[in-house]
Amino acid sequence: DEWVINGRKWFTSNGLHASWALVMCRTEDTDGDGGDNDKMTQIIVPTDT
């Protein structure tokens, strides 16, 4: 499995010193109930990618 993340950076703190970043992404509703919380995913991304 892999993810393709498209978008823009909103906020990064001490990003020059980190080896990874925790990215909050808006994703599709997985269970179909329409809840706003189901549309957010956190992904750990290496900063050298």
C-alpha positions in Angstrom: 0.0 0.0 0.0 1.1 3.6 -0.6 -0.3 7.0 -0.4 0.0 10.0 -2.7 -0.2 13.3 -0.8 -1.0 16.4 -2.8 -1.5 19.8 -1.2 0.4 22.6 0.5 2.4 23.0 3.7 0.4 24.9 6.4 2.7 24.8 9.4 6.0 23.2 10.2 7.9 23.7 13.5 11.7 22.9 13.6 11.3 21.1 10.3 15.0 21.5 9.4 16.0 19.4 12.3 13.5 16.5 12.0 14.0 13.2 10.2 10.2 12.7 9.8 7.0 14.8 9.8 3.5 14.0 11.0 1.2 15.0 8.2 -2.5 15.6 8.8 -4.4 14.9 5.6 -8.0 15.2 4.5 -9.0 11.9 3.1 -12.2 10.2 1.9 -14.9 9.1 4.3 -14.1 5.4 4.8 -17.3 4.1 6.4 -19.8 6.3 4.7 -21.4 7.9 7.8 -20.3 11.4 6.7 -18.6 12.2 10.0 -15.9 14.9 9.8 -13.5 12.9 11.9 -13.5 10.1 9.4 -12.1 12.4 6.7 -8.7 13.1 8.5 -5.7 10.8 8.5 -2.3 11.3 10.1 0.7 9.9 8.1 4.4 9.8 9.2 6.5 11.0 6.3 10.3 10.9 6.1 11.6 14.5 5.5 14.0 13.3 2.8 11.2 12.2 0.5 
